[in-house]
Amino acid sequence: MRKTPILLMAAALPMAVNAANTEFSYGGYVKLDAMVSEYSEGEIAAGSAGRDFYVPSTIPTSPDGVNGDSVTNFDMHAKTSRFNFKTVTDLENGHKISTFVELDFMLAPGGNEVVSNSYNPRLRHAFIKTGNWTFGQTWSTFMNVGALPETADFLGVSDGTVFNRQPQIRYTMGDFQFSLENPETTTPGVNDDSTIPDVVARYNLKSGKHAFTIAAIGRQLATYTADDASTPADEEVDESTLGFGISISGKIQLGQDDLKFAVNKGAIGRYVGLSAARDAVLSDGDLEATDVTAAFIGYRHFWNDKVRSTIAYSMLDADYDVDNVGDTESSSSVRVNLMYSPVKKLTYGVELSQATHKLDTDAEGDMTRVHFTTKYAF
């Protein structure tokens, strides 16, 4: 019986030696989500991300004047559960270097609901911080995580918020941040061909308990597809254009309550609405950036120190340079919830949401969802 502690100590000794100047920590949460969803124009396909959380572009639509079949689904999963691992190391020159890696199980293949509901881990964050520099994958500098309202849904205000994680190099100088980030262009029928990174500049402002952020982005939108001689209608496409966008977001503290908001505008297609709108379309052989407007507002009221509610509205509108692209033209959603935390890190919640999705062909569809959740953070 005495051998077990000795063996464990012996096994841990190399790590203790190697980690003499390194502090290790871990965290995350376990979360269960259960949803009853009614779709006005047919159901979302099984396995789609829209069955797990609110993804505006996945709501089924029917052409104007055509009534689809209303369908109701019940879904339950624990995919948003996550864990992370962090290190902080004291270097010989007196500086510190930290690393952070986080995984969850969303959007991952390798499982189904037939027997085991097993799903592969998915990389969320993986970055290094040293001094003023950040290298690796994390939230886009264009995104203000602190402005997101509290929702039972994984994201909630999906229509109106910037939501993006990607590889980047970021420099922070006080309240200013500058970054070079991984480029990508979403266009119909052609491939991304960007040759320069997305460039983001951001300024964070605090005033008492209030916090605001303004961010600007510059992007090269580029596409390429080779000429296919076997198909006469196919011609080589090699086009690019520049796009710019701006985001203003923040949190206003109202006693114990808070008001969170964001307004986003410009050539920001894939950055908002979970890439509901195309970044650009081909018009007379030229690549034209899509002008997207997206916004949300959410108000949270504390009924007491354990019970609170959020009511939130979000919207997205895309203006394409050509007609009948067959992509998302607009979406909007409204939601209200009740969240109860008997202890600090345990939360039970229920949320009612209603959303509308419309294509630029005038096809439209609605979704109504009741969402139950239980979450424990550690």
N, C-alpha and C positions, 0 to 999 in steps of 0.2 A: 504493500500500500504506500510505503514511503518513496518508492521509485518514481511514481508519477510526477510529483512536484519537481524532483531533481531533473527528470527528463525534460519537463517543460522549461525549466530554467536554462538548461543546456541548449535547447533548441532556440530559445529567445535571445541567448547571449550574443550571437553574431549581429542580430538586428540592433541590439542595445549598443554594441560597439560602433556600428556603422552610423547609428542615429544619435551619436553623442551630442551633436549640435543641431539636431532637427526635432521639431515638435510635430507630432502627428495628431490629427483629429478627424472625426467622421461625423456625418449627419444625414438627414433626409427625412422622409416620411412614408407612412403606409396609408393608402387612400382607397376606399371602395366607392364606386359610383354606380347608381342604378337610375335608369331613365325610362320614362314612358313617353314616346314621341308619336305625334300624329302628323302625317304628311298629306297635303291636299291633292298632290298630283302623282301619287305612286310612291313606293318606298325607296330609301337609299339602299344600295346593294350591300349585302352582308360582307363584312370585312373592310368596308369603307371607313375612313377616319371620321366621317360625319356621323357615324353611329356611336362613336366614343365621346365626341365633344363637338361643339358647334363650329362647323366649317361652312361658311355661307355658300360657296359655289357647289356644294354637294346636294343642296335641296332640290329635289326633282321639280321640273317645270313642264307646262303644257302650253301650246300656242294659244294666242288670243282667240277667245270664242270656243275653245275646246276644254271640256271639263274632264280631268283625269279622275282616277279612282282614289278615294281617300283610304290611307293605310295607317294602321297603328302598330308600333313595334315596342317590345320591352327588351332592354339591353342592360347587362350588368358586367362590370369588369373592375380589375385592380391595376390596370396598366400604367396609370399615372404615378404609382408608387415609385420612389426614387431613393438612391443613396449616393453620397459623395464622400470624397477622401481629400484631405488637405494637408500639405506639409509647409512648414516655415523653417528655414535653415539659416543659422548665423554663419556668415562667411568670414574667412580669415582677415579680410580687409575692413571688417566692421559693418558691412552692409548685410541686408537680408534678401533672401530669394524665396518666393513661395510658389507652390503649384496647387492646382485644383482640378479634379476630375469628377464628373457627375454622370450617372447613367440612369435611365428609366426604361420602360418597356413599351412606350407608345410607338405606333407606326412601324413596328418591327415584324418581319415575317417569322416563320418557324413555329406557328401554333394555330390552333383553331378551338372552337367551342364544343367539339364532339365528345372528347374524353377528358383531356388534361388541362386545357386552357393555358398551355405553356407558351411563352413568348420570349424571344431573344432580347438581351439587353441592347440599348441604343445609346450612343454617345451624345450627350447634351453639351457638356463643357469639358475642355481640356486646354488649360493655359498656364503660362509662366508669368509671374510678375517680379520684376526687379527694378528698384528705384522708381522712376516715372514711366517705365515701359511695361507694356503687356503684349505677350506674344502667344498666339494660339486661338482656339475657338471659344467664343463666348457671345454674349448679347451684342448685337450691332451697336456701335456708338450712336447711331441714329435713333435708337429706341430708349425710352425712359421707363424702365421697369417700375420705378416708384410711383408712377401715375396710374397704374392699373387698379381698377376697383376690385373689391373682394367679391368673388362669385363662386358658386358651387361648380360651375362649368370650368374646365381646364383653363380657358382663357376668357370666355364670356363676351367681352366687347370685341369680338373678332373682326367685325366689319370695319371698325373705325380706328384700330390701333396699329402702329408699327409693331411687327412681331418678327424677329429675325435673329438667328444665331448663325455665325459663320466665322471662318478663320480670318485673322486680322493682325495688324501691327498698330498698336495704339500708344500715343504719348499723352500724358496728363501733366498739365502745368497749372496747379491751383484749380480754379473753376473751369479752365479751358481744357478741352480734349480734342485731339486730332488723330485720325486713323486712316489707314489704307486697308481696304477690305475686299474679300473675294468677290469678283464680278460674276454676274449671270444675267442673261437676257431671255425673257420668255416671249416668244413670238409664234404664230401659227405655222407649222409645217417646215420650219427651218431650225438650224442649230445655233447655239450661242457661239460667238466668235470674238469675245472681248479681248483686247490686248493690253488694257490698262486697268488697274484696280479702281473700285469705287472709293471716292474720297469724301470723308465726313469731318465736319467741324462742329463743335458743340460747346455751349456755355451753360453752366448750372448756376442758378441764383437762389439764395436763401434770404428770407426776410422774416425773422422771428420763427414761428412754427410753419410758415408757408414755404413752399419750394417750387421753383419753376425751371424749365429747361427750354432752350431754343437750339435747334440743330439744323444744319444745312448739308445737303448731299449733292455731289456731282458725279455723273455716271456716263460711261460710254456704252451705248446700246448698239450691239453689233450682231449680225447674223450671216451665216454662210451655208450654202448647199451647193454641191457640185452639179454640173450639167449632166443630165441623164439622157444620153443619146437614144436610148430605147423608147423614150416617151417624148414625142415631139412637143407636147405642151410644157414639158419641164425645161426651164432655163436656169442657167447658173445665177445664183443670188449671192452677192457679196456687198453688203451695205452696212453703214454705221451712222450713228447720229449721237449728239450729246443730249443729256437730260439732266434737269436740276429739280430739287425738291426742298421743302422746308417743313419743319415740325415744331409746333409750340405746344407744350404740355406742362402739367403741374398739379399741385395739391394745395388746396386752401383749407386751413384748419379752422373749424367753426366750433369753438369750445371742445367738447369731446368728439363731436361729429367731424366729418371731412367731406370735401367736394373735390373730385378728381376729374381731369379733362384732358383732351388732346385735339388739336386741329392739324391735319397733314395735307399737303398740297403739292402737286407737281408730277414729274415723271418717276413715280414711286410704286409702279404696279406690283412688283413681287414683294415689296416691303410691307404692304398693308393688306388687310382682308385675307390673310393666309394665301396670298397670290391669287386672289379671285379674278383680277383683271390682268390682261396681257400687258407686258411692258411696252410693246410697240407692234405696229402692223405695217405691212407693205402697201403703199398707196402709189399707183402708177410707177412701180419699180423703185420707189424711194422708201426708206424706213422712217416712219413717223412715230414719235413717242406718244404714248397714251397719257392724257392729262387726267389725273385721279385726285378726287377730293374725298377724304375720309376723316371722320371725327367721332368722338364719344364724350359723354358726360355721365358721371356716376356720383350719387350722393349716399353716404353711409350715416345711419343714425343709430346711436347706442341707446337701447331701451333701459339697460342697466349694465353692470360691469361684466355680465356673462352673455347677454343677448343683444344682438344687433341686426340691422337690415340694410341692404343696399338696393337702390333702384337705379337702373342704368339704361341708357339709350345709346346706340351706335349706328353709324350709317356709312355707306360707301357709294360713290358715283364715279363712273368711268366714261370719258369722252374719247371715242375712237375717231381716227381721221377718215375711216371708211365705214360704210353702213353694213349691217348684217354680218358681222364677224362671227356671230354665234357664241359670243362669250358674255360674261357677266357685265351688265350695264349698271345695275344698282342692287344694293341689298341693305336691309336695315333690321334691327332687332331691338326689343325692349325686354327687360327682365327685372324681377323683384324677388328677393330671397329673405329668409330668416335663418340666422346662424346662431348656434348655441354652443358655448364652450364652458362646460362644468369645471374644468381645470384649464390652465393656460395653453397646453399643447394638444388638447383633444377638442375636436370640433364636430358637431353634427349640423347638417344643413339641408334645407329644402328650397328649391328655386323654381319659379314658373317663368318661362320665356316664350316669346312669339317672334317669328322671323319671316321675312319676305325676301325672295330672290327673283330677280328679273334679268333676262337676257336682252341683248340689243335687237333681237328679232321680235321682241314683245312677248315672248314666252315667259310665264310667271308661275311661281309656286310658293306655298306657305308651309311653315312648320310651327307646331305648338308642342312644347316639351315641359314635362315635370321631372325635375332632377333631384334625387336624394343622394347625400354624400356623408361619409364618415372619414375623418382624417386624424391621424396621430403623428405629430412631428417629434423627432428625437435628435 
